[in-house]
Amino acid sequence: MASPQWNFDIDTHLNRFIPRNRISRLPTPMAWFLGYRAEPQPKIGSVLVWWWAFVGAFLGLLVLEAVSRTAVFEAHGAPVIIASFGAAAILEYHTIESPLAQPRNTILGQLFSAVIGITISKLFHLMPESAFATYGWISGPLSVGLASAAMGVTNTVHPPAGATALLCCTDKLMVDLGWNVLWVEGLGCVLLVVVALVVNNLQRRWPVYWWTSAELGGEKRVDEEKRGNMEETVHFEWRIVVRGSEIEVPDWLILDRDEQKVVEALSARLRHRKRRDPGQAIVH
């Protein structure tokens, strides 16, 4: 007996409300570094891919390290460099065409996982110390499992975010930061994305998309309406419409006397038919 197939895609419900991408309307240099290409981006050799992956990972994490050394972060003992960012750098600067490496997954996947990890950690720390000593180790696996499911439901799967959820429950510094992890995590993700927009667009293209590769904001419906209107206009230019006593002839078409008699005869027959049948008859 075949198992039932249960499918759910949140984008089928969300995409109609997400605005369409307008990056192509920006000045060319700005649009270029936001991932827009008027023509397909040519492929580069694997050696150049490795080179730019090295440059991107080095610069991206270097920026995070530099920010973490500012007075604000040092005063709070908050790290911008989180172990999961090392894995994220491989995705953001090496496998840049992967859906897992696009901005939506990079930012939202990390934030969702951080929220889940922090929540689970705080719930477990509500236990008495003796109970936490016995069952606290479950919090890490539970947070990663829930983060994986949440990323699947929201189409934001980002493997390094699993490490973030785990660290929120197992790393003492992250546990002590509590909800402050969110702004640390968010800033780190944004900085990685900004560096990726520069480095990845020098000879490659990133992101492939910002939200999804599917149509957004009722794009399909609008395009169909436009196409229908265009087809109607084109057809009207190439047809004569006789609707009862109303005759529509394209401006470019001049009827001679015999042709006018034919059209008028058709109009008379339609008017006669309309008196017998209330339904409106149309001849093209």
C-alpha positions as CSV (number, residue, x, y, z in Angstrom):
1,M,0.0,0.0,0.0
2,A,1.5,3.3,-1.1
3,S,2.0,5.9,1.6
4,P,0.0,9.1,1.3
5,Q,1.8,12.1,-0.1
6,W,1.5,15.2,2.1
7,N,2.8,18.3,0.5
8,F,2.8,21.9,1.6
9,D,4.4,24.9,-0.1
10,I,4.1,28.2,1.8
11,D,5.1,30.1,-1.3
12,T,1.9,29.3,-3.0
13,H,0.2,31.4,-0.3
14,L,2.9,34.1,0.2
15,N,4.1,34.9,-3.3
16,R,0.9,36.7,-4.3
17,F,1.6,39.2,-1.6
18,I,5.4,39.6,-2.2
19,P,6.2,42.6,-4.5
20,R,7.7,41.9,-7.8
21,N,11.4,42.5,-8.3
22,R,12.1,46.1,-9.5
23,I,15.9,46.0,-9.4
24,S,16.1,46.2,-13.2
25,R,14.8,49.8,-13.0
26,L,17.7,50.9,-10.9
27,P,20.8,52.5,-12.4
28,T,22.9,49.8,-14.2
29,P,25.9,49.7,-11.7
30,M,23.5,49.4,-8.7
31,A,21.4,46.8,-10.4
32,W,24.5,44.8,-11.4
33,F,25.7,44.5,-7.8
34,L,22.2,43.5,-6.7
35,G,22.2,40.5,-9.0
36,Y,20.4,41.8,-12.1
37,R,21.6,40.8,-15.5
38,A,20.0,41.8,-18.8
39,E,21.8,38.9,-20.5
40,P,22.7,35.5,-19.0
41,Q,25.9,35.6,-17.0
42,P,28.8,33.7,-18.7
43,K,30.3,30.9,-16.7
44,I,33.8,31.2,-15.3
45,G,36.3,28.4,-14.8
46,S,36.6,26.5,-11.6
47,V,39.9,28.1,-10.7
48,L,38.3,31.5,-10.7
49,V,35.4,30.1,-8.6
50,W,37.9,28.9,-6.0
51,W,39.7,32.2,-6.0
52,W,36.6,34.3,-5.5
53,A,35.4,31.8,-2.8
54,F,38.7,32.4,-1.0
55,V,38.5,36.2,-1.4
56,G,34.8,36.3,-0.3
57,A,35.2,34.0,2.7
58,F,38.3,35.9,3.9
59,L,36.8,39.4,3.5
60,G,33.4,38.4,4.8
61,L,34.7,36.9,8.1
62,L,37.4,39.6,8.3
63,V,34.6,42.3,8.4
64,L,32.8,40.3,11.1
65,E,35.9,40.0,13.2
66,A,36.6,43.8,12.8
67,V,33.1,44.7,13.9
68,S,33.3,42.3,16.9
69,R,36.4,44.3,18.1
70,T,34.5,47.6,18.3
71,A,33.8,49.1,21.8
72,V,30.1,48.3,21.7
73,F,30.6,44.6,21.2
74,E,33.5,44.3,23.6
75,A,31.5,46.1,26.3
76,H,28.7,43.5,26.1
77,G,31.1,40.6,25.4
78,A,29.0,39.8,22.3
79,P,30.7,38.0,19.4
80,V,29.8,38.8,15.9
81,I,31.7,35.7,14.8
82,I,29.6,32.7,15.5
83,A,30.8,29.3,14.5
84,S,27.9,28.8,12.1
85,F,29.1,31.7,10.0
86,G,32.1,29.7,8.9
87,A,29.8,27.2,7.2
88,A,27.7,30.1,5.9
89,A,30.7,31.6,4.2
90,I,31.2,28.5,2.1
91,L,27.6,28.8,0.9
92,E,27.7,32.6,0.4
93,Y,31.0,32.7,-1.5
94,H,31.5,29.3,-3.1
95,T,28.2,27.6,-4.0
96,I,26.5,30.9,-4.7
97,E,23.9,29.4,-7.2
98,S,22.5,27.1,-4.6
99,P,19.0,27.9,-3.3
100,L,20.4,27.4,0.2
101,A,22.8,30.4,-0.4
102,Q,20.3,33.0,-1.5
103,P,19.5,36.0,0.8
104,R,16.1,34.8,2.0
105,N,17.6,31.5,3.2
106,T,20.8,33.2,4.6
107,I,19.0,35.8,6.7
108,L,15.6,34.2,7.6
109,G,17.0,30.7,8.1
110,Q,19.5,32.0,10.6
111,L,17.0,34.2,12.5
112,F,14.3,31.5,12.7
113,S,16.8,29.0,14.0
114,A,18.2,31.5,16.5
115,V,14.7,32.2,17.8
116,I,13.9,28.5,18.2
117,G,17.3,27.8,19.9
118,I,16.9,30.7,22.3
119,T,13.3,29.7,23.2
120,I,14.2,26.1,23.8
121,S,17.2,27.1,25.9
122,K,15.2,29.4,28.1
123,L,12.4,26.8,28.5
124,F,14.9,24.2,29.7
125,H,16.5,26.6,32.0
126,L,13.2,27.1,33.8
127,M,13.7,23.6,35.2
128,P,15.2,23.1,38.6
129,E,18.9,22.7,38.5
130,S,18.7,19.0,39.3
131,A,16.2,18.4,36.5
132,F,18.3,20.5,34.0
133,A,21.4,18.5,34.9
134,T,19.5,15.4,34.0
135,Y,17.5,16.5,30.9
136,G,19.3,19.7,29.7
137,W,21.3,17.8,27.1
138,I,18.0,17.2,25.2
139,S,17.6,20.9,24.4
140,G,20.3,21.0,21.7
141,P,19.0,18.1,19.6
142,L,15.4,19.4,20.1
143,S,16.3,22.9,18.9
144,V,18.0,21.6,15.8
145,G,15.1,19.3,14.9
146,L,12.6,22.1,15.3
147,A,14.8,24.6,13.4
148,S,15.0,22.1,10.5
149,A,11.3,21.7,10.4
150,A,10.7,25.4,10.6
151,M,13.1,26.2,7.8
152,G,11.4,23.5,5.7
153,V,7.9,25.0,6.3
154,T,9.1,28.5,5.5
155,N,11.3,27.5,2.5
156,T,14.4,29.1,4.2
157,V,16.6,26.0,4.6
158,H,20.1,27.1,5.4
159,P,22.3,24.3,6.9
160,P,24.6,26.6,8.9
161,A,21.5,27.8,10.8
162,G,21.3,24.3,12.4
163,A,24.6,25.0,14.1
164,T,23.1,28.4,15.3
165,A,20.2,26.6,16.9
166,L,22.5,24.1,18.6
167,L,24.9,26.8,19.9
168,C,22.0,28.8,21.4
169,C,21.5,25.8,23.7
170,T,25.0,24.4,24.2
171,D,27.4,27.4,24.1
172,K,27.6,29.2,27.4
173,L,28.3,32.6,25.9
174,M,25.3,32.3,23.5
175,V,23.1,31.1,26.3
176,D,24.1,34.1,28.5
177,L,23.4,36.5,25.6
178,G,19.9,35.2,25.4
179,W,17.7,37.3,23.0
180,N,20.7,39.6,22.2
181,V,21.8,36.8,20.0
182,L,19.1,37.9,17.5
183,W,20.7,41.3,16.7
184,V,24.2,39.8,16.7
185,E,23.0,37.1,14.3
186,G,21.1,39.6,12.2
187,L,24.0,42.0,11.8
188,G,26.4,39.2,11.0
189,C,24.1,37.9,8.2
190,V,23.6,41.3,6.8
191,L,27.4,42.0,6.7
192,L,28.0,38.6,5.0
193,V,25.3,39.5,2.4
194,V,26.8,42.9,1.7
195,V,30.3,41.5,1.2
196,A,28.8,38.8,-1.1
197,L,27.0,41.4,-3.2
198,V,30.3,43.0,-4.0
199,V,32.6,40.0,-4.3
200,N,30.2,37.6,-6.0
201,N,29.2,40.1,-8.7
202,L,32.7,41.0,-9.9
203,Q,32.8,38.0,-12.2
204,R,29.8,36.0,-11.2
205,R,26.2,36.7,-10.3
206,W,24.6,36.7,-6.9
207,P,21.9,36.5,-5.8
208,V,20.1,34.3,-8.3
209,Y,16.9,35.7,-6.7
210,W,16.1,37.6,-3.6
211,W,12.9,35.8,-2.5
212,T,12.2,33.0,-5.0
213,S,12.5,32.1,-8.7
214,A,8.8,31.8,-9.0
215,E,6.4,34.6,-10.0
216,L,5.5,37.2,-7.4
217,G,2.8,39.7,-6.7
218,G,0.2,38.3,-9.1
219,E,2.7,38.5,-11.9
220,K,1.2,35.7,-13.9
221,R,-2.3,37.1,-13.7
222,V,-1.2,40.6,-14.8
223,D,0.8,39.2,-17.7
224,E,-2.2,37.1,-18.9
225,E,-4.4,40.2,-18.7
226,K,-1.9,42.2,-20.7
227,R,-1.6,39.4,-23.3
228,G,-5.3,39.1,-23.6
229,N,-5.7,42.8,-24.1
230,M,-3.0,42.8,-26.8
231,E,-4.6,39.8,-28.5
232,E,-8.0,41.5,-28.5
233,T,-6.5,44.7,-29.9
234,V,-4.6,42.8,-32.7
235,H,-7.7,40.8,-33.6
236,F,-9.9,43.9,-33.7
237,E,-7.5,45.5,-36.2
238,W,-8.0,42.6,-38.6
239,R,-11.8,42.1,-38.4
240,I,-15.1,43.7,-39.2
241,V,-17.7,43.5,-36.3
242,V,-21.4,43.5,-37.1
243,R,-23.5,43.8,-34.0
244,G,-27.1,44.5,-35.0
245,S,-27.3,48.0,-36.5
246,E,-23.7,48.7,-35.2
247,I,-20.9,48.1,-37.7
248,E,-17.3,48.4,-36.7
249,V,-14.7,48.6,-39.5
250,P,-10.9,49.1,-39.0
251,D,-9.7,52.6,-39.8
252,W,-7.3,51.3,-42.4
253,L,-10.0,49.4,-44.4
254,I,-12.1,51.2,-47.0
255,L,-15.1,49.3,-48.3
256,D,-16.3,49.7,-51.8
257,R,-20.0,49.9,-52.6
258,D,-20.6,46.2,-53.1
259,E,-18.8,45.4,-49.8
260,Q,-20.8,48.0,-48.0
261,K,-24.0,46.4,-49.3
262,V,-22.9,43.0,-48.1
263,V,-22.2,44.3,-44.6
264,E,-25.4,46.2,-44.4
265,A,-27.3,43.1,-45.6
266,L,-25.7,41.1,-42.7
267,S,-26.7,43.9,-40.3
268,A,-30.3,43.8,-41.5
269,R,-30.4,40.0,-41.1
270,L,-29.1,40.4,-37.5
271,R,-31.7,43.0,-36.6
272,H,-34.4,40.7,-38.0
273,R,-33.0,37.8,-36.1
274,K,-32.8,39.9,-32.9
275,R,-36.5,40.6,-33.1
276,R,-37.2,36.9,-33.2
277,D,-34.5,36.0,-30.6
278,P,-33.7,38.4,-27.8
279,G,-30.2,37.1,-27.6
280,Q,-27.7,39.4,-29.2
281,A,-26.0,38.0,-32.3
282,I,-22.5,39.0,-33.4
283,V,-20.8,38.2,-36.7
284,H,-17.0,38.6,-37.2
